[in-house]
Amino acid sequence: MATGGCQVVLTTGIEAHRDGSGVVRAAVGLDDEALGELGDPITELRLDDLREAGWTVAAPAEESDGLTWVRLSKPFAHFEQAGRVAAELSGPAGPFRDFRLERRRGLLRTTTELTGVVDLTAGLAGLYDQGLQDALGDAAPALDPAALAERDVRVLVEARLPGQDPQVWEPALGEELRLEATSEVLNVRLVAGATAAVVLALVALVLLRRR
């Protein structure tokens, strides 16, 4: 990470489990300079709407990277809900769009696919309401790309799909990035059941031959 002043890191990610459930996570990391401009993150970021929508908001905490992080998470019960939960982070005009998590079950394998768009052509506009942007003024994180270029602002998107190591993208400010990630896992129960059936069939065949 760069060592310049006023560092801001925004992260979002989707973690999918084999049973179709999962969790959407988001976080804002601020260095001391950015924190000084912003003030109390819990108050200034106005996260009450997300709390009311079922998000868990952790208290700000300084972590090993030297940034103070505010972390949010919200679980979903079915893959079909993942896109709707992710959309709550940025609203209709925000940078995170069309996130979709799909699962296809075959006889031996289950395939999970994540697709989505991160549109930073307008900077981070849409992540925060206009009232917050007005209150923060020049310190507002929802600035246009030209203004953000003068600060050390990073956006990270992570996917954790079943049976796969985490995949991370870092879209550039001023650009649009389409995300695609795929994983395949064996249907262990089906494979185990098929193996057991084969073993039982072989045992039965041996017994019949002995008779």
Secondary structure, DSSP 8 states (H G I E B T S, - for coil): ----SSEEEEEEEEEE-TTS-EEEEEEEEE-HHHHHHH--HHHHTT-HHHHHTT-EE---EE-TTS-EEEEEEEEESSGGGHHHHHHTTT-TTSSEEEEEEEEEE-SSEEEEEEEEEEE-TTTTTTSS-HHHHHHHGGG-S---HHHHTTSEEEEEEEEE-TTS--EEE---TT-EEEEEEEEEEE-HHHHHHHHHHHHHHHHHHHHHHH-
